[in-house]
Amino acid sequence: MSQQTIDKYLKELRKSCNYSQEFVASHLNITRQTYSHYETGRIIPPVNSLYNLSKLYGVPIDNFLELVVTYRINTDFVSKPQSGVNSISDDLTDFLEYTNDSSNSKKFKSLNRQEKLLLYYFNKLDDRDKNDILDFMKLKNRNRKTFPSGRS
């Protein structure tokens, strides 16, 4: 995948959640036009908007900062380059391709983002891990019925 940019990342996140630009702009307390400029790369979002976007999408603020903060560091002191941004953006791209695939789009249409992510990652597991996850979910559900007022 090519180098990820903040404008493309914002657009991918918004589309993966089926949000309109108007909805995201209202969450950030800005105009839709200003948000549109974020997605076209005309404006780099300020830190407070990046923070609010991280909360809206449930992703770490570092995902955004790695794309907008530029720095020069003396390479004599660098032991290993960080690889988090590419793996995150590759993962997001895989998720978008999976959910937008015509064979999957119908089953994902009525789901929220969290449910889509749950199914996406669940389908990537082997059968043994899937069974472990299902057993865990059944246990959690049983515990909720047994201890409804608090955590078990």
Buried (B, 14 or more C-beta within 10 A) or exposed (E): EEEBEBBBBBBBBBEBBBBEBEBBBEBBEBEBEBBBBBBEEEBBBEEEBBBBBBEBBEBEBBBBBBBBEEEEEEEEEEEEEEEEBEEBBEEBBEBBEBBEEEEBEEEBEEBEBEEBBBBBEEEEEEEEEEEEBEEEEEEEEEEEEEEEEEEE
